[in-house]
Structures are given as C-alpha cells and as structure tokens.
Amino acid sequence: MSNLTILDTSIRSQENLFSLNDLHRASGAEDKHRPTLFMRNQQTKELIDEINFQNTQRSNSISGKTPHLVASKIIRGGADLTVRGYWVCEELVLSYAMWISPKFHLVVLRAFLAMHRNEPKQLALSETLTPEEQRQIQNAVKATHERTGLSYGEIWARAKNKFNVAKYEQIPRSQLRDVLIYIASMSAIAVKNPTLSYSLLYPLALLYYYSAEFHDSMVKQKAEEPKMWGLLNRQCRTMDRVRLAISMLAEELPDPEHKADILAFLEP
C-alpha cells in the first residue's frame, strides 16, 4: 500500500498501480468524472499504448531482469471486493487528474512530489472560492439588489465587512453557505422621516420674524444708497423662499392652534 493521500482520501496501490476509483472519490465523485469515461477516451487509450510500449522496450533492454510493468488493469471479479475497479500507473493518475481540472491536477502532482520526497501529504484544495462558487455569490447579490433596491456597492460592503475580507473572492469555501444565506437575508434599512413638531418649527418661525424685521429696518436706512439695493433684493428673495418653506411645514402640524401661531410670524 502507498502513503499517497489526496484531499484526505487515501489512495490504494498494488503492483505499482494506483486505484483510479479512489482518485475519483478524492476529486468529488462527480458522475462526469467516472473512471470508465476516462479510460474510454481515445487520448487515454493512446497514452496507455505508448506507456506499455516504452515499458516493454525498457524491460527488454535490461535482459528481462526487470518485470514488464503494465500501464493499467481492470479487476472486475474475485472474492476480494476491495480490489475491484481500475488500477493505473502514476502517469495515468496525473493524466486523469488533468482530465478533471487543472486545479485537481496540481493537487495530485504536488501530492506525488511530496510522497516521493517523504514530505507531509497534500491536504486540501485552495481554501478560497472556485469560479462557480463566485458566480453563485454574484447571482445572490443581483437577486438581493433587485428585491431590496440596495445598491451593489452596499451589498458587497456589508458582505465583506461581515466576513472580514478585503475582496469577496477571499471568503473561505467553508463559509459559502453562510455567505449566500447572509446576502439573501439582507433588507433595506428604512430611514424614517423625523416627526415634525411645534417645538421644532417655532424657533425657525421666530428666527424668520426677527430676520424680516431686521431686513425691513435695513431697507429704510439704506433707501438712499443705491449700491445696497442689489444686496437687499437678494436677501428679500431668500427671505421669501424661507417664508414659503416654513408655511408649507406649518400646514402639516396636527394642532390648528400651533399652526396659527407659526403662520402669525410669517405675516407681512
């Protein structure tokens, strides 16, 4: 038995061949990655033929002292059920890993290198999100934006702050489910309009009243100075706009007496 371990899955070996079925489990056991499909691949067949040819050549060159090594074998029957399946050489293991994905190929390659150097086993794939998992988060963000009206920037900012990352791609794969639930549960924060009250509006109306009084006195004092008329006219237009705003706010007061008090300050 070998000491080869891929993603916490021990890979069995016999006669210098490794269990392709174990590799399949280590890769995630997806149906599209079944060893049968890989072995039926034309490129795989050609690789097997080439490996067998070179093994035969090498065996013959050493006067038969080295046993002929086969590239693969299939065990279908027998009393020992644990040895059934596909068994392949190291080259085919690496080819199978590449057939699945470049990422899995790199994991398997590093595991073989570590085994040959007697280093600790390769433990896991990258802890960050895969492209497919990133798309899941992007779709969740889009759905939340459409449902709540929150901006994309706000949704991303909340998610990154919640999971303490600078970029969402840095979120650990182990937290994918939590991220999706968190984004889906987001809701817009309702901003309540401040309640308009008499105590709030009264000082504004009083300020307007004294400002208007001051403005009138300035008009009387500077009536004979034409240079001041431009300034006074601009002040007058501003006062009119303030008066209009206060009167509109006063209309919303629920108490008629309070409303009357405010409007009294606005009379010319």
PyMOL commands that set and color helices and strands:
alter all, ss='L'
color gray80, all
select helices_A, chain A and resi 20-27+31-33+35-40+42-61+81-83+90-100+102-116+131-148+152-162+168-170+173-184+198-221+226-250+256-265
alter helices_A, ss='H'
color red, helices_A
select strands_A, chain A and resi 5-6+9-10+13-14+17-19+72-75+85-88
alter strands_A, ss='S'
color yellow, strands_A
deselect
rebuild
show_as cartoon
